[in-house]
Amino acid sequence: MGKKKKLFEEIEITGLADKGKGVGRTPDGRVIFVDGVAPGDIVDVFVYKRTSKYLLGFPKKYHKYSEKRTRPFCEHFGVCGGCKLQHIPYENQLEYKEDTVVQAMQRIGKVDIQEFQPILGCAEERFYRNKMEFTFSNKRWLTSEEIETGTSNQVDVLGFHRPGAFDKIVDIKHCFLQYEPSNKLRLLVKDLAIEHGLEFFNLREQTGMMRHVFFRITSIGEIMVILSFYKNEKEKIQAFMDELVERAPEITSAYYCVNPKKNDFVLDLTMVHHAGKEWIEDVLRDVRFQIGPKSFFQTNTRQGKQLFDIVEEYAGLSGKENVYDLYTGIGSIALYIAHKCKQVVGIEEISAAIEDAELNMRLNKIQNAIFYAGDVKNILTPAFAEKHGKPDVLITDPPRAGMHANVVQMLLELEAPKIVYVSCNPATQARDLNLLVQKYDVVKMRPVDMFPQTHHIENVALLELKKEDTTIVDKMVSKIKSLWTPS
Ligand SMILES: C[S@@+](CC[C@H](N)C(=O)[O-])C[C@H]1O[C@@H](n2cnc3c(N)ncnc32)[C@H](O)[C@@H]1O
């Protein structure tokens, strides 16, 4: 009976856990994670999933609202998967993010941090993203009230997926994430598609024409729009794209692709250049980046600069260093710090990104950078280190999964005097640090908030090779020398 219980009453939310979910305990002591609540709320929780270790639920009724709450500013809050923390004041969001890093370092990493620096908040709490993707659908997601009143869901919409429902799209009226004119452009694209009689995609039946639209708006005002169509109906595409660029002359680069696949992934498709320039340009401090339709670029440009400044400060470059930049993407960090070191060597698995890195290297007249395409675990070998010289500073910025165990082992063998580890997932970073502390001290750490209103956290750590190691080696060398008496 207890096992099947669906509703738990008056649960006190005591903190925020993974992905910003509220955490509480059932009367019999089980951990319960609750969507969309704030620490201090007291709620009845409806359980929608249970495992042997925890329960997952959503709030059914509020008995008390936390004082650490604020009014969400977006009408789509609670439905859209985008800004799940907007009911929590920004300073409390930062506390939560900082605490998440501390907890990961203690529980998973078990590392001592000599200096933990306070989280760097983002000056822009809204409209901070340079890149957004919206999905077309001919079926709108409905609220439970709309379902009860028999409202039809047969409406063309352009917006975001409802979390946990692949074919339900929330029609977005106004989004607070991307710089303007993102909202204006999205609404224009939607109106134009309707005017041109282009069917919105049916995700379940895989019919229709309009699939996705991507907007990239740089901090210097350049705008790239990419449309993804289901069918290659050239005349219709041409007419739509022509009218789009005519009615939105602020678009500086327009592309489209045709995606006849079941999945939404477009990076494996040919991007057809339709109008304007072939790339857009952004600037980080004094480094210019040309960004093509498939290139990765830091999504929050202004805070990306702050992040790179911390990396540069932690690296403590004097101009003489040999630097490795692992997981370099389009070489953003490598090119940012190139003027402060002797040489920088970047490694990245996506070869198109490496082409962009080389292009941007030339654009910025940088001559002391060299880039390699391939998996870090295959490229970073003793022979590679011999060829390029051992690194004085090694910067690593892996994806969410963290570094492969072989890469961590290689770092231990390379013994770079300094490692600057940038991470978008403190849990995997803590796991890797737990291994690196065999030889390294964690000297400094600073979380950076790149994505206000979301649970995402970036964290930078400075590791220095333990002094004891060199002392031990020195002692051993002198001991051997003292024992060895030439005949
Ligand atoms: C978090 S991004 C960092 C990008 C870059 N440092 C920046 O700031 O723009 C991680 C990068 O690692 C690349 N990557 C993922 N797995 C990799 C691997 N096994 N070897 C090399 N690069 C990899 C991804 O393609 C991505 O560009």
The ligand as an SDF file (V2000), in Angstrom:
LIG
                    3D

 27 29  0  0  0  0  0  0  0  0999 V2000
   32.6780   22.4630  -23.7800 C   0  0  0  0  0  0  0  0  0  0  0  0
   33.1600   22.5120  -25.4340 S   0  0  0  0  0  0  0  0  0  0  0  0
   34.5600   23.5490  -25.2880 C   0  0  0  0  0  0  0  0  0  0  0  0
   34.8480   24.3520  -26.5010 C   0  0  0  0  0  0  0  0  0  0  0  0
   35.8840   25.4610  -26.3750 C   0  0  0  0  0  0  0  0  0  0  0  0
   36.8550   25.2610  -25.3450 N   0  0  0  0  0  0  0  0  0  0  0  0
   35.2010   26.8090  -26.2210 C   0  0  0  0  0  0  0  0  0  0  0  0
   35.3240   27.4220  -25.1620 O   0  0  0  0  0  0  0  0  0  0  0  0
   34.5570   27.2550  -27.1740 O   0  0  0  0  0  0  0  0  0  0  0  0
   33.8560   20.9110  -25.6070 C   0  0  0  0  0  0  0  0  0  0  0  0
   34.4540   20.6010  -26.9590 C   0  0  0  0  0  0  0  0  0  0  0  0
   35.0510   19.3140  -26.9030 O   0  0  0  0  0  0  0  0  0  0  0  0
   34.8400   18.6510  -28.1360 C   0  0  0  0  0  0  0  0  0  0  0  0
   35.0130   17.2130  -27.8560 N   0  0  0  0  0  0  0  0  0  0  0  0
   34.1280   16.3760  -27.2740 C   0  0  0  0  0  0  0  0  0  0  0  0
   34.6820   15.1680  -27.0890 N   0  0  0  0  0  0  0  0  0  0  0  0
   35.9480   15.2370  -27.5660 C   0  0  0  0  0  0  0  0  0  0  0  0
   37.0240   14.3080  -27.6500 C   0  0  0  0  0  0  0  0  0  0  0  0
   36.8910   13.0690  -27.2000 N   0  0  0  0  0  0  0  0  0  0  0  0
   38.1850   14.7220  -28.1870 N   0  0  0  0  0  0  0  0  0  0  0  0
   38.3110   15.9900  -28.6590 C   0  0  0  0  0  0  0  0  0  0  0  0
   37.3270   16.9270  -28.5960 N   0  0  0  0  0  0  0  0  0  0  0  0
   36.1590   16.5530  -28.0620 C   0  0  0  0  0  0  0  0  0  0  0  0
   33.4660   19.1020  -28.5530 C   0  0  0  0  0  0  0  0  0  0  0  0
   33.2990   18.9560  -29.9500 O   0  0  0  0  0  0  0  0  0  0  0  0
   33.4730   20.5630  -28.1040 C   0  0  0  0  0  0  0  0  0  0  0  0
   33.9390   21.4070  -29.1210 O   0  0  0  0  0  0  0  0  0  0  0  0
  1  2  1  0
  2  3  1  0
  2 10  1  0
  3  4  1  0
  4  5  1  0
  5  6  1  0
  5  7  1  0
  7  8  2  0
  7  9  1  0
 10 11  1  0
 11 12  1  0
 11 26  1  0
 12 13  1  0
 13 14  1  0
 13 24  1  0
 14 15  1  0
 14 23  1  0
 15 16  2  0
 16 17  1  0
 17 18  1  0
 17 23  2  0
 18 19  1  0
 18 20  2  0
 20 21  1  0
 21 22  2  0
 22 23  1  0
 24 25  1  0
 24 26  1  0
 26 27  1  0
M  CHG  2   2   1   9  -1
M  END
$$$$
